[in-house]
Amino acid sequence: MAVDCGVFVDWSQMGDVSRDAAPGKTEYKDLKELKQHARSGQWAKNHSQRSAVYQQLLKALPCRTVTPDAAVYRDIVGNSNSKRNPSAYTLPEFVDGTAVPCYCLKAESVGSVHAVLSCVAGQFPDISHCPSLPAVTALLLHWSADEAQCFESVSRMLACNEPGRRLLDQTFLAYQSACMTFGDLVHKYCPAAHKLMVATATDVLEVYSDWQRWVLGDLPFSFAARVMDVFLVEGYKVLYRVALAILKFYRKQRAATSSALTKQDSAAVRRDIQVFVQNIGKSVTPDKLLEKAFSIRLFSRKEITLLQLANEKSLQQKGITVKQKRQNVHLAVNADNFSSEIVSAKEIRDIWSWIPERFALCQPQLLFTTSTHGCSLNRFYSHCEGYEPTLMLIRTIDGEERKRGGNKLSFFGTGECFVFRMKPEMERYEWVVIKHPELANTAQSADDEQTSANNNDASQSLEEPAADPSQLSPFLSTRHFNLNSRNTSMFMAGNVDSIIIGGGEGNALYIDSELNHGRTERCLTFDNPPLCAESFQIALLEVWGFKDTMTS
């Protein structure tokens, strides 16, 4: 007997989605076909088919031995399909005040979402922070025959224990490190959007902390449902992709409608993005959003996992494992305490916005300056030893500033290194492989998410094994890439005679042992033009470290 999985839905809002059509194909043995159908919206018009596919995918999730099911819900709550009063079921603290999105549900169905979340809170006492769960629960209720089935679906997502498979953040540490990771990805894959955020928001990281809500909460139902299709098949990385695509479309809209950029309170920028996402259907279709999301050539899940682990470790070291006031988590360079002879407080804020999030938690600390310590490479090394990474600023005789972020000595470093110039305009030059991944074959899993579903091999697995942090190098380490040429990974080097930054057919920066003269050329590592006059005299050089001012 057919099961009606649309009892909670307000069908007057569902457009041309069929409630009664035969389900069609619901079981997939060919993973390539499953991914193709998820990305192309194969189930979008057939409610019964999507419901059946979801149930198959959720039942296939490996879960903890003791995972509460529908029977548990019926024993505790009952199983009403009638009206429930939302106020009778207080939302758990772990949703952090997040409201339940309507998502084309009947008005009374919101009470059912409250009831499911209330039972989840009792059965999963280890969840401390999961603001995306109201949206996920509301979506799954769409394709559930009753509340009990919805509860079991949510429980399986929360209890999934497959190595390397991550679905929902359940602690503040995981949630906050995901926000930091998203910020890092924006730096690398949406530079124009990031530049817009730096120009308009007083706290860029606060804006990026909304990224999960954009995808699971603010997107209209027809978009959120398509995201859920792919999310259940391909995992957490999909959320990053869609959020990056949203930011790209937002920047495009701002570029088309705004001429002058003015600094605003972060709350105003956050609200502006939220309104854009809620009304995204006016300018973008679900197909276009997903097309944009999967055109972004992200690095492998392994590399993103490494970045997530590095950000978690940074938060743990600073004692940030539970929700705190945002200003205790994010950096705001204190203009009263910052003093440089090369850049202003505003300029250092802009520079800080380019730095990986786990280091941007720290305050700038002056380690070395030629105006105090003299022009000695030995003293330079002595004052900078033990600090990594570092920020080097150079003012030439012509008054130009140049920079790079680095670590120790001899050719070393990772793809997080970059060079930049401040004049005539601020411009950053990252590792060439970031913008041209064709220069390297990333050591990825069989599930290569950088290619379209149409090009994926039919034998691919959907998830790769979990990364072991004890066996892997830092994020963007060259050991994870089969580079076509070593010239593209010559980040920096140093000896008693010179400091070199960037290599391959030239150096982005070469500084002599007296710290008086230098030269700059195009180099293959950063694909940069000369950063100033090719030969220059140094007026002043500063090296800044990252001071941890947070305590547990």
C-alpha positions as CSV (number, residue, x, y, z in Angstrom):
1,M,0.0,0.0,0.0
2,A,1.3,3.4,-0.9
3,V,2.3,5.7,1.9
4,D,1.4,9.3,1.7
5,C,4.5,11.3,2.5
6,G,2.9,14.7,1.8
7,V,0.6,15.1,4.8
8,F,2.6,17.9,6.3
9,V,2.9,19.9,3.1
10,D,0.9,23.0,2.0
11,W,0.4,21.8,-1.5
12,S,-0.9,25.2,-2.6
13,Q,2.7,26.4,-2.4
14,M,4.3,23.5,-4.3
15,G,3.8,24.6,-7.9
16,D,4.1,21.8,-10.4
17,V,5.5,19.2,-8.0
18,S,3.4,16.0,-8.3
19,R,2.0,14.5,-5.1
20,D,0.4,11.4,-6.7
21,A,2.8,10.4,-9.6
22,A,4.3,7.0,-9.5
23,P,7.7,7.1,-7.7
24,G,9.8,5.9,-10.7
25,K,13.4,4.9,-10.0
26,T,14.2,4.9,-6.3
27,E,17.1,2.4,-5.9
28,Y,20.5,3.0,-7.3
29,K,23.4,0.6,-7.6
30,D,25.3,2.8,-10.0
31,L,26.8,5.6,-7.9
32,K,27.6,7.6,-11.0
33,E,23.9,7.6,-12.0
34,L,22.9,8.5,-8.4
35,K,25.1,11.5,-8.4
36,Q,24.0,12.6,-11.8
37,H,20.3,12.4,-10.8
38,A,20.9,14.3,-7.5
39,R,22.8,17.1,-9.2
40,S,20.4,17.4,-12.1
41,G,17.2,17.6,-10.1
42,Q,15.8,14.2,-11.3
43,W,13.5,13.9,-8.2
44,A,12.5,17.6,-7.9
45,K,9.0,17.2,-9.6
46,N,8.0,13.9,-8.1
47,H,7.4,14.1,-4.3
48,S,6.9,10.3,-3.9
49,Q,10.2,9.5,-5.8
50,R,12.2,12.0,-3.7
51,S,10.7,10.6,-0.5
52,A,11.6,7.0,-1.5
53,V,15.1,7.9,-2.6
54,Y,15.7,9.8,0.7
55,Q,14.5,6.8,2.8
56,Q,16.9,4.5,0.9
57,L,19.8,6.9,1.3
58,L,19.2,7.4,5.0
59,K,18.7,3.7,5.7
60,A,22.0,3.0,4.1
61,L,23.9,5.4,6.5
62,P,26.2,3.4,8.9
63,C,25.1,4.5,12.3
64,R,26.0,3.9,16.0
65,T,24.9,0.6,17.4
66,V,22.2,2.3,19.5
67,T,20.4,4.8,17.3
68,P,16.9,5.7,18.3
69,D,14.3,4.9,15.7
70,A,10.6,5.6,14.9
71,A,9.4,3.2,17.6
72,V,11.3,5.2,20.2
73,Y,9.6,8.3,19.1
74,R,6.1,6.7,19.2
75,D,6.8,5.4,22.8
76,I,7.9,8.9,24.0
77,V,5.8,11.4,22.1
78,G,3.1,9.4,20.3
79,N,2.7,9.9,16.6
80,S,0.2,12.6,15.8
81,N,-0.4,13.9,12.3
82,S,-2.8,16.4,13.7
83,K,-2.1,20.0,14.8
84,R,0.5,20.5,17.4
85,N,1.1,23.7,19.3
86,P,4.7,24.8,18.8
87,S,4.8,26.5,22.1
88,A,4.1,23.1,23.8
89,Y,7.6,22.0,22.6
90,T,10.4,24.4,23.5
91,L,13.2,24.4,20.9
92,P,16.4,22.9,22.4
93,E,19.2,25.3,23.4
94,F,21.6,23.7,20.9
95,V,19.7,25.3,18.0
96,D,20.9,28.7,19.4
97,G,17.6,30.5,18.9
98,T,17.3,29.5,15.2
99,A,13.7,29.5,14.1
100,V,12.0,26.7,12.1
101,P,11.8,27.7,8.4
102,C,8.3,27.2,6.9
103,Y,9.6,25.5,3.7
104,C,6.0,25.2,2.2
105,L,4.8,23.2,5.2
106,K,1.3,23.7,6.7
107,A,1.3,26.2,9.5
108,E,0.4,23.5,12.0
109,S,3.3,21.3,10.8
110,V,5.8,23.7,12.4
111,G,4.6,22.2,15.7
112,S,5.5,18.8,14.5
113,V,9.1,20.0,13.8
114,H,9.2,21.4,17.3
115,A,8.0,18.0,18.7
116,V,10.7,16.1,16.7
117,L,13.5,18.4,17.8
118,S,12.4,18.2,21.4
119,C,12.6,14.4,21.3
120,V,16.0,14.6,19.5
121,A,17.3,16.7,22.4
122,G,16.3,14.0,24.9
123,Q,17.8,11.2,22.9
124,F,21.1,13.0,21.9
125,P,22.2,14.7,25.1
126,D,25.8,15.1,23.7
127,I,24.6,17.6,21.1
128,S,25.6,21.1,22.3
129,H,25.4,23.3,19.2
130,C,23.5,22.5,16.0
131,P,21.7,25.6,14.6
132,S,21.1,23.9,11.2
133,L,19.0,21.2,12.7
134,P,15.6,23.0,12.5
135,A,16.0,23.5,8.7
136,V,17.1,19.9,8.2
137,T,14.2,18.6,10.2
138,A,11.7,20.8,8.4
139,L,13.0,19.6,5.1
140,L,12.9,15.9,6.0
141,L,9.3,16.3,7.4
142,H,8.3,17.0,3.8
143,W,9.1,13.5,2.7
144,S,8.1,11.7,5.9
145,A,4.9,9.7,6.4
146,D,4.7,10.8,10.0
147,E,6.7,12.5,12.8
148,A,8.2,9.2,13.8
149,Q,9.7,8.6,10.4
150,C,11.1,12.1,10.4
151,F,12.6,11.6,13.8
152,E,14.3,8.4,12.7
153,S,15.7,10.1,9.6
154,V,17.2,13.0,11.7
155,S,18.5,10.5,14.2
156,R,20.4,8.5,11.5
157,M,22.0,11.7,10.2
158,L,23.1,12.6,13.7
159,A,24.3,9.1,14.5
160,C,26.2,8.5,11.3
161,N,29.6,7.0,12.1
162,E,31.0,6.2,8.7
163,P,34.7,7.2,8.6
164,G,35.2,10.4,6.7
165,R,31.5,11.1,6.3
166,R,30.4,14.3,8.0
167,L,26.8,15.5,7.9
168,L,25.9,17.9,10.8
169,D,28.1,19.9,13.2
170,Q,27.0,19.0,16.7
171,T,29.3,21.0,18.9
172,F,30.2,24.7,19.0
173,L,33.9,23.7,18.3
174,A,32.9,21.9,15.1
175,Y,30.5,24.7,14.1
176,Q,33.0,27.5,14.7
177,S,35.8,25.8,13.0
178,A,33.5,25.2,10.0
179,C,32.9,29.0,9.9
180,M,36.6,29.6,10.0
181,T,37.1,27.0,7.2
182,F,34.4,28.7,5.1
183,G,36.3,32.0,5.6
184,D,39.5,30.4,4.4
185,L,37.7,29.0,1.3
186,V,36.2,32.4,0.5
187,H,39.7,33.9,0.6
188,K,40.9,31.5,-2.0
189,Y,37.9,30.8,-4.3
190,C,35.9,34.1,-4.1
191,P,38.5,36.8,-3.9
192,A,36.2,39.4,-5.5
193,A,33.4,38.7,-3.0
194,H,35.9,38.7,-0.2
195,K,37.2,42.1,-1.3
196,L,33.6,43.4,-1.2
197,M,33.1,42.1,2.3
198,V,36.3,43.7,3.5
199,A,35.2,47.0,1.9
200,T,31.7,47.0,3.4
201,A,31.6,45.1,6.7
202,T,33.2,46.1,9.9
203,D,33.7,42.4,10.9
204,V,34.1,40.1,7.9
205,L,34.3,37.0,10.0
206,E,31.0,37.8,11.6
207,V,29.4,37.9,8.2
208,Y,30.9,34.6,7.2
209,S,29.6,33.0,10.4
210,D,26.1,33.0,8.8
211,W,27.2,30.7,5.9
212,Q,25.3,27.6,7.1
213,R,22.1,29.6,7.6
214,W,22.3,30.9,4.1
215,V,22.1,27.3,2.8
216,L,20.0,25.7,5.5
217,G,17.4,28.3,6.5
218,D,17.4,31.3,4.2
219,L,17.3,29.6,0.8
220,P,13.7,29.2,-0.5
221,F,12.3,25.7,-0.4
222,S,12.8,24.8,-4.1
223,F,16.5,25.7,-3.7
224,A,17.0,24.0,-0.3
225,A,15.4,20.8,-1.5
226,R,17.8,20.6,-4.4
227,V,20.7,21.2,-2.1
228,M,19.4,18.4,0.2
229,D,19.3,16.0,-2.8
230,V,23.0,16.5,-3.3
231,F,23.9,16.8,0.3
232,L,22.5,13.4,1.2
233,V,24.5,11.8,-1.7
234,E,27.8,13.7,-1.5
235,G,28.1,15.1,2.0
236,Y,29.2,18.2,3.9
237,K,31.4,19.6,1.2
238,V,28.3,20.4,-0.9
239,L,27.3,23.0,1.8
240,Y,30.6,24.8,1.3
241,R,30.1,24.8,-2.5
242,V,26.6,26.2,-2.3
243,A,27.5,28.9,0.2
244,L,30.4,30.0,-2.0
245,A,28.1,30.1,-5.0
246,I,25.6,32.3,-3.0
247,L,28.4,34.7,-2.2
248,K,29.5,34.9,-5.8
249,F,25.9,35.7,-6.9
250,Y,25.5,38.3,-4.1
251,R,28.7,40.1,-5.2
252,K,27.5,40.1,-8.8
253,Q,24.2,41.7,-7.7
254,R,26.0,44.3,-5.6
255,A,28.3,45.1,-8.5
256,A,25.3,45.7,-10.7
257,T,23.3,47.8,-8.3
258,S,25.9,49.7,-6.3
259,S,28.4,52.2,-7.4
260,A,30.1,53.5,-4.2
261,L,31.1,51.1,-1.4
262,T,30.7,52.3,2.1
263,K,31.6,50.6,5.4
264,Q,28.6,49.4,7.3
265,D,27.9,47.7,10.6
266,S,28.3,44.0,10.1
267,A,24.7,43.4,11.1
268,A,23.5,45.5,8.2
269,V,25.7,43.5,5.7
270,R,24.4,40.2,7.2
271,R,20.8,41.3,6.8
272,D,21.5,42.4,3.3
273,I,22.9,39.0,2.4
274,Q,20.0,37.3,4.1
275,V,17.4,39.3,2.2
276,F,19.3,38.5,-1.1
277,V,19.3,34.7,-0.3
278,Q,15.7,34.7,0.7
279,N,14.8,36.3,-2.6
280,I,17.5,34.6,-4.7
281,G,14.8,33.1,-7.0
282,K,14.3,36.6,-8.6
283,S,17.7,36.4,-10.3
284,V,18.9,32.8,-10.1
285,T,17.3,29.3,-10.7
286,P,18.2,26.3,-8.5
287,D,19.9,24.8,-11.6
288,K,22.1,27.9,-12.0
289,L,23.0,27.9,-8.3
290,L,24.1,24.3,-8.3
291,E,25.9,24.8,-11.7
292,K,27.9,27.6,-10.1
293,A,28.5,25.6,-7.0
294,F,30.0,22.7,-8.9
295,S,32.0,24.9,-11.2
296,I,34.2,26.0,-8.2
297,R,37.3,23.8,-8.4
298,L,37.8,23.2,-4.7
299,F,40.6,21.1,-3.5
300,S,39.9,17.6,-2.2
301,R,37.8,16.7,0.8
302,K,41.1,15.6,2.4
303,E,42.6,19.0,2.2
304,I,39.4,20.6,3.5
305,T,39.3,18.1,6.4
306,L,42.9,19.1,7.2
307,L,42.0,22.8,7.3
308,Q,39.0,22.0,9.5
309,L,41.2,20.0,11.9
310,A,43.8,22.8,12.0
311,N,41.1,25.4,12.8
312,E,39.6,23.1,15.5
313,K,43.1,22.8,17.1
314,S,43.6,26.5,17.0
315,L,40.3,27.1,18.8
316,Q,41.1,24.4,21.4
317,Q,44.5,25.9,22.1
318,K,42.7,29.2,22.8
319,G,40.1,27.6,25.0
320,I,37.2,28.3,22.6
321,T,35.2,25.1,22.8
322,V,31.8,26.4,23.9
323,K,29.8,29.4,22.7
324,Q,31.2,32.7,23.7
325,K,30.7,36.3,22.8
326,R,31.7,36.7,19.2
327,Q,34.3,39.4,19.9
328,N,36.2,36.8,22.0
329,V,36.4,34.6,18.9
330,H,37.1,36.9,16.1
331,L,39.9,39.3,15.6
332,A,39.5,43.1,15.5
333,V,43.0,44.7,15.4
334,N,43.1,47.3,18.2
335,A,44.0,50.6,16.6
336,D,45.1,52.0,20.0
337,N,47.7,49.3,20.5
338,F,48.9,48.8,16.9
339,S,51.8,50.9,15.7
340,S,53.7,50.3,12.5
341,E,56.0,52.7,10.5
342,I,54.9,51.1,7.3
343,V,51.1,50.5,7.4
344,S,48.1,52.0,9.2
345,A,45.7,50.2,11.5
346,K,43.2,50.2,8.6
347,E,45.7,48.7,6.3
348,I,46.7,46.0,8.7
349,R,43.0,45.1,9.2
350,D,42.8,44.6,5.4
351,I,45.9,42.5,5.4
352,W,44.6,40.5,8.3
353,S,41.5,39.6,6.2
354,W,43.8,37.7,3.9
355,I,45.3,35.6,6.6
356,P,44.1,32.0,7.4
357,E,41.4,32.2,10.0
358,R,43.2,30.2,12.6
359,F,46.0,32.8,12.6
360,A,43.6,35.8,12.4
361,L,42.4,34.9,15.9
362,C,45.7,36.3,17.1
363,Q,46.8,39.9,17.4
364,P,49.8,41.3,15.4
365,Q,53.1,41.3,17.3
366,L,56.1,43.2,16.0
367,L,59.1,40.8,16.0
368,F,61.7,42.7,14.0
369,T,62.2,46.2,12.5
370,T,65.2,47.6,10.8
371,S,64.6,50.9,12.5
372,T,65.2,49.4,15.9
373,H,67.2,46.2,15.3
374,G,69.4,47.4,12.4
375,C,70.0,46.0,9.0
376,S,71.4,42.6,9.9
377,L,70.2,39.3,8.5
378,N,71.5,37.4,11.5
379,R,69.5,39.6,13.9
380,F,66.5,39.2,11.6
381,Y,66.8,35.4,12.0
382,S,67.4,35.6,15.7
383,H,64.3,37.7,16.4
384,C,62.0,35.7,14.1
385,E,63.2,32.2,15.1
386,G,60.5,30.0,16.5
387,Y,57.6,32.2,15.1
388,E,55.5,30.7,12.4
389,P,53.9,32.0,10.3
390,T,55.1,35.6,10.0
391,L,54.2,38.7,8.0
392,M,56.9,40.7,6.3
393,L,56.4,44.3,5.3
394,I,58.8,46.3,3.2
395,R,58.8,50.0,2.4
396,T,61.1,50.8,-0.5
397,I,62.8,54.2,-1.0
398,D,60.0,55.0,-3.4
399,G,57.5,54.4,-0.6
400,E,56.0,51.1,-1.8
401,E,55.1,48.3,0.6
402,R,55.5,44.6,-0.1
403,K,54.7,41.5,2.0
404,R,54.6,37.7,2.4
405,G,53.6,35.3,5.1
406,G,56.1,32.5,5.9
407,N,57.6,30.2,8.4
408,K,61.3,29.1,8.8
409,L,64.4,28.6,6.6
410,S,65.5,26.9,3.3
411,F,62.9,26.2,0.6
412,F,59.8,25.3,2.5
413,G,56.3,26.5,3.2
414,T,52.8,25.6,2.0
415,G,50.2,26.9,-0.4
416,E,48.9,29.3,2.2
417,C,51.9,31.5,1.5
418,F,51.4,34.6,-0.6
419,V,52.9,37.9,-1.6
420,F,51.1,41.2,-2.0
421,R,51.6,44.9,-2.7
422,M,49.9,47.9,-1.2
423,K,50.4,50.4,-4.0
424,P,49.1,51.6,-6.4
425,E,46.3,49.2,-5.3
426,M,46.2,46.4,-2.8
427,E,46.8,43.2,-4.7
428,R,47.5,39.7,-3.4
429,Y,49.2,36.9,-5.4
430,E,48.6,33.4,-4.1
431,W,50.1,30.1,-4.9
432,V,49.6,29.6,-8.6
433,V,48.0,26.2,-8.1
434,I,45.0,27.7,-6.3
435,K,43.9,29.5,-9.5
436,H,45.3,27.0,-11.9
437,P,44.7,23.5,-10.4
438,E,45.5,22.0,-13.8
439,L,49.2,22.5,-12.8
440,A,48.8,19.7,-10.3
441,N,47.0,16.4,-10.0
442,T,45.6,16.5,-6.4
443,A,46.0,13.2,-4.5
444,Q,42.2,12.9,-4.2
445,S,39.8,10.1,-3.4
446,A,38.1,8.3,-6.2
447,D,35.2,10.7,-5.6
448,D,36.7,13.7,-7.4
449,E,34.2,16.4,-6.7
450,Q,36.1,18.9,-8.8
451,T,34.7,17.4,-12.0
452,S,31.2,17.4,-13.1
453,A,29.0,14.4,-12.4
454,N,29.0,13.6,-16.1
455,N,32.7,12.9,-16.1
456,N,32.9,10.8,-13.0
457,D,33.8,7.1,-13.2
458,A,31.0,4.7,-12.5
459,S,33.0,2.8,-9.9
460,Q,33.6,5.8,-7.7
461,S,32.9,5.7,-4.0
462,L,30.9,8.6,-2.4
463,E,33.2,9.3,0.5
464,E,37.0,9.0,1.1
465,P,38.5,7.7,4.3
466,A,38.9,10.1,7.1
467,A,42.1,12.0,7.2
468,D,44.5,11.1,10.0
469,P,46.0,14.3,11.3
470,S,49.0,12.5,12.7
471,Q,49.9,11.2,9.2
472,L,49.2,14.4,7.1
473,S,51.0,17.6,6.6
474,P,49.3,21.1,7.0
475,F,46.7,22.4,4.7
476,L,47.9,22.9,1.1
477,S,51.1,21.0,1.7
478,T,52.8,20.1,-1.5
479,R,53.0,16.5,-0.5
480,H,49.3,16.2,-1.4
481,F,49.9,17.4,-5.0
482,N,51.5,15.7,-8.0
483,L,53.1,18.9,-9.2
484,N,54.1,19.2,-12.8
485,S,57.1,21.2,-11.8
486,R,58.9,22.0,-8.5
487,N,59.1,25.6,-9.7
488,T,55.5,26.0,-8.7
489,S,56.2,25.2,-5.1
490,M,59.3,27.2,-4.2
491,F,57.6,29.2,-1.5
492,M,60.6,30.7,0.4
493,A,64.2,30.1,1.4
494,G,66.9,31.7,3.5
495,N,70.6,31.5,4.3
496,V,73.3,33.7,5.6
497,D,73.4,35.7,2.3
498,S,69.8,36.3,1.5
499,I,66.1,35.8,1.9
500,I,64.2,34.5,-1.1
501,I,60.4,34.4,-1.5
502,G,58.9,32.6,-4.6
503,G,60.9,30.8,-7.2
504,G,60.9,29.4,-10.7
505,E,62.3,31.7,-13.5
506,G,62.7,34.5,-10.9
507,N,62.0,35.5,-7.3
508,A,59.0,37.4,-6.2
509,L,61.3,38.9,-3.6
510,Y,65.1,38.7,-3.1
511,I,66.6,40.5,-0.1
512,D,70.3,40.8,0.5
513,S,72.1,40.0,3.8
514,E,72.3,43.7,4.8
515,L,68.6,44.1,4.4
516,N,69.3,47.2,2.3
517,H,68.7,46.1,-1.3
518,G,66.3,43.8,-3.1
519,R,64.9,42.8,-6.4
520,T,61.5,41.5,-7.5
521,E,60.6,39.5,-10.6
522,R,57.8,37.4,-11.9
523,C,58.0,34.0,-10.4
524,L,56.2,30.8,-11.2
525,T,55.2,30.0,-7.6
526,F,52.9,33.0,-7.3
527,D,52.6,34.0,-10.9
528,N,53.1,37.6,-9.8
529,P,54.3,40.6,-11.8
530,P,57.3,42.5,-10.4
531,L,56.0,44.0,-7.1
532,C,57.7,47.3,-7.7
533,A,60.8,48.5,-9.5
534,E,62.8,45.4,-10.2
535,S,65.8,46.6,-8.2
536,F,64.9,48.6,-5.1
537,Q,66.5,50.0,-2.0
538,I,64.8,49.1,1.3
539,A,63.8,52.1,3.5
540,L,62.3,50.0,6.3
541,L,61.5,46.4,6.9
542,E,59.2,45.0,9.6
543,V,58.3,41.4,10.5
544,W,55.2,40.7,12.5
545,G,54.2,37.5,14.3
546,F,50.8,36.3,15.7
547,K,50.3,36.9,19.4
548,D,47.8,34.8,21.2
549,T,45.9,37.1,23.4
550,M,43.2,34.7,24.3
551,T,43.0,32.7,27.5
552,S,40.8,29.7,28.3
